[in-house]
Amino acid sequence: MAKNEKSSKELSSLAGKVLQQKSSTQAAKKLAGSVLTQAPDKPKTPAKRGK
């Protein structure tokens, strides 16, 4: 697998839903976890500083 391969936002969202379902199989949860580890990082926003 190439270093820059990432899962799409839609696929990551679906993987999150699979992990939340109690009826999901262990194999489905394992696959969903794998998808989430390849999800793009959320952009970091600068911290707001009070004056």
C-alpha positions as CSV (number, residue, x, y, z in Angstrom):
1,M,0.0,0.0,0.0
2,A,1.3,3.4,-0.9
3,K,2.0,5.9,1.8
4,N,-0.5,8.5,0.6
5,E,-3.6,6.2,0.3
6,K,-6.5,7.5,2.3
7,S,-10.1,6.4,2.8
8,S,-12.8,8.7,1.7
9,K,-14.9,10.7,4.1
10,E,-18.0,8.8,3.1
11,L,-16.3,5.4,3.7
12,S,-14.9,6.6,7.1
13,S,-18.4,7.7,8.1
14,L,-19.8,4.3,7.2
15,A,-17.1,2.6,9.1
16,G,-17.9,4.6,12.2
17,K,-21.6,3.5,11.9
18,V,-20.5,-0.1,11.7
19,L,-18.5,0.2,14.9
20,Q,-21.5,1.7,16.7
21,Q,-23.9,-1.1,15.7
22,K,-24.1,-3.9,18.3
23,S,-25.1,-6.3,15.6
24,S,-21.9,-5.9,13.6
25,T,-19.7,-9.0,13.4
26,Q,-16.2,-9.0,14.7
27,A,-14.9,-9.2,11.1
28,A,-16.9,-6.1,10.2
29,K,-15.6,-4.2,13.2
30,K,-12.0,-5.2,12.4
31,L,-12.4,-4.0,8.8
32,A,-14.1,-0.8,9.9
33,G,-11.2,-0.1,12.3
34,S,-8.8,-0.6,9.5
35,V,-10.6,1.9,7.3
36,L,-10.6,4.5,10.1
37,T,-6.8,4.2,10.5
38,Q,-6.5,5.2,6.9
39,A,-8.9,8.1,7.2
40,P,-7.6,11.6,6.4
41,D,-6.6,13.7,9.4
42,K,-8.9,16.5,10.3
43,P,-7.3,19.9,9.7
44,K,-6.0,21.5,12.8
45,T,-7.3,25.0,13.6
46,P,-5.2,27.5,15.4
47,A,-6.1,28.0,19.1
48,K,-7.9,31.2,19.9
49,R,-6.1,33.3,22.3
50,G,-7.8,35.8,24.6
51,K,-6.3,39.2,25.2
